[in-house]
Amino acid sequence: MRDSTLGRPTLAATIFTLLQATAPQLQAAEDKPQQLPKISVEGAEETPKVDTVSSPKFTQPLLDTPQTIAVISSKVLQQQQVPTLSEALRNTPGVTFLLGENGNTATGDSIFMRGFDTQGSIFVDGIRDLGTISRDIFNTEQVEVAKGPSGPDNGRGAASGYINMATKVPQADNFSRSTISYGTAENSRVTGDMNYFFEDASTALRLNALVQDGGVDGRDHVERNSWAVAPSLALGLNRDTRAYFYLLHTKQDNRPDGGVPTIGLDGFFNTAFAPGGANAGLRPARVDRDNYYGALSDFNDVEGTMFTARIEHDFSDSLRLRNTSRYGKSEQFYLLTGVNTITATSPNPDEWTVSRSRQSKFQENTVLTNQTNLTAAFTTGAFEHALTGGLEFIYEKQYNPTYVGQGTMAPAGSAAGANLANLYNPNPRDPITGLSLARNGAFTKGDTTTFGAYLFDTVSFAERWEVTGGVRLDDYTTQFDSATLSTATSHPTLPVGTLVPTDLESSDTLFAYKVGVLFKPLPNGSVYLSYATSQQPPGGANFTLSTATTGNNALNNPNVDPQKSNNLELGTKWDLNDGGLALTAAVFRSENENDLVQNDPTDPSAIQQLGKKRVEGIELGVVGQVTDAWQLSAGLAKLDTEVIEGTATQTGAQINWSPELTFTSWSTYQLPFGLTLGAGVRYVDTVFRQINNNSAPGATPPNTPQAPDYWVVDAMLAYAIGTHLTVQLNGYNLADELYVASLNNGGSRYAPGAPRSALLSFHLYF
């Protein structure tokens, strides 16, 4: 078991000493005053271009930040009328989605970015947001997507980077905005955003609220019902000391979607249609993409509450302190039905069946954190510094009790215990036998306590040069408790059904750093070279520790080393059109090391921690005002992925869930008489689920090893009626493209992309 080599008191003392050492230089800054940039994300942007991110850890505008960071502004979110984080992320290239593992179906933002799982690297205001839920963006000012390993920013994390949602907070202004929408699939949605500023008291109140009810386009019986409220209070606006207090409470009452079988898709394989099979040579038809294989009693209930207090104080224009505290708790409880194995032995397709998989999960997530950040600007000789450092305490806990009694569901007259559906004509009202959800005493519970410290400095000199460097230390302890029911095989000396406890612990100190050199050939442009690292320790993504030495669970063994990632990037950024239009380009190479590899296929215990994956690519972006009337947001990513060291069948293969080419665009043009036209095009290349090199001759081919590429075209019309009302019509997937939005890890089921659909919205402003 690994132990910390740097104790918590030493960690805190180190950062305190570093900050204390800068105090004389901060005082000397009075000789040549430097001012910190104001970091704020307030109000609906008039342009899709955003100049800064919300975190105080970034002291420079995006133009002078040596890293690929895409910001999806509130302007774009409003124009597209997308309700969830996953849908908002369609505006940045290199992002794909996963439907789930073989026996489990993803129920939330299951995101892959630049070839790596990013679901555990989603943040709200720089604080990790736990859970496998679908996040609504009604209370989000902008979505920030940092590409590549970024350990110094937030601590442990994925090789892909991270996603941050910036919360709406009160402003020194008075406004009231609301949107009423109704669309196909009988989908209704109402949002409200009201802000009132008490100027004499420098106080503001803000209230955001949401109510949604209806179905999902192209998916029979699937429902998305939710409501949420987000009150907030700001004290001391426009003063040296400011305080923000904000609460978010959400509740979802959904009917979940387990997807549809992949039969008929390119690459589908079933022995019934192979040579010698019952229907050899037959090419089976696809199922209707509207088909629902679950039960009307299936549910996905989510409830969460999050309270945040943020205090800021400006000691001067060059020294600022921020302290943020948050307590959040959420629960998700679901029962859903997925599909797996197809039985097609009959010559009559009407008699073919697909097995149902009844799945349930209860998960409770808790987070408690306090984060202190100090930002300073000062000069030492010919060098200008923008320094930011801080201390963070983070406590995260996840609890998963096991439920049984999901029941079996099959058409009337099926054999006892059958759990299946008619393949082409499923019935959501098929009888359910043995449904009695109850806890059986088994559970998993994991918590991670982290003490973190970081220090970044951006040094500007010779007018055109900037050097950025940063380090972070995280001293963490993960504790894992679980109980499983014994079987005759697992514990032959115990009575079957005995609860067997497990208690594991892992502790270590993680170190991450980044460095960047930036040259400004002109004030409106930059060229940079940067390098950054991150680490993901055992249990870092799921709070689970394991004694396993084989299989994927071995990555959670406390005795294995953290997975380590690094990113080398060469890029350039330019602001054109008087700063209204941003152009970005970057070439990069990301590597992830310390994967587990089974070197000998005949010996499952021959596991070594030497796996390595590499992603090389280029990413281009443009966002902002092309002309006074024309706005544009577009991005393109081309990836070359490879398993450098893996199993015999993996080495040299492309990394799964990593399309080679992705493209996204959104553009609007405002006509002189109040009409705005908008359109967007998205392209996703072939997404490979499973790629095996050097497979044995005659080996059984995998089922649906890939999802084919696709194009989607969206459009918008908006007309302003006076100053208080805008009517907006959005059309989605105008060509009615049938495509795979996400595929499960086993290739047996997929989530179809939404068909042609429409949404009519009325925006009210007061």
Buried (B, 14 or more C-beta within 10 A) or exposed (E): EBEBEBEBEEBBEBBEEBBEEBEEBBEEBEEEEBEBBEBEBBBBBEBBBBBBBBBBBBBBBBBBBBBBBBBBBBBBBBBBBBBBBBBBBBBBBBBBBBBBEBEBBBBBBBBBBBBBBBBBBBBBBBBBBBBBBBBBBBBBBBBBBBBBBBBBBBBBBBBBBBBBBBBBBBBBEEBBBBBBBBBBBEBEBBBBBBBBBEEEEBBBBBBBBBBBBBBBBBBBBBBBBBBBBBBBBBBBBEEEEBBBBBEBBBBBBBBBBBBBBBBEBEBBBBBBBBEEBBBEEEEBEBBBBBBBBBBEBBBBBBBBBBBBBBBBBBEBEBBBBBBBBBBBBBBBBBBBBBBBBBBBEEEEBEEBBBBBBBBBBBBBBBBBBBBBBBBBBBBEEEBBBBBBBBBBBBBBBBBBBBBBBBBBBBBEEBEEEBBBBBBBEBBBEBBBBEBEEEEBBBBBBBBBBBBBBBBBBBBBEEEEEBBBBBBBBBBBBBBBBBBBBBEEEEBEEBEEEBBBEEEBBBBBBBBBBBBBBBBBEEEBBBBBBBBBBBBBBBBBBBBBBBEBBBEEBBBBBBEBEBBBBBBBBBBBBBBBBEBBBBBBBBBBBBBBBBBBBBEEEEEEEEBEBBBBBBBBBBBBBBBBBBEEEEBBBBBBBBBBBBBBBBBBBBBBBBBBBBBBBBBBBBBBBBEEEEEBEBBBBBBBBBBBBBBBBEEEEEEEEBBBBBBBBBEBBBBBBBBBEEEEEBEBBBBBBBEEBBBBBBBBBBBBBBBBBBBBBBBBBBBEBE
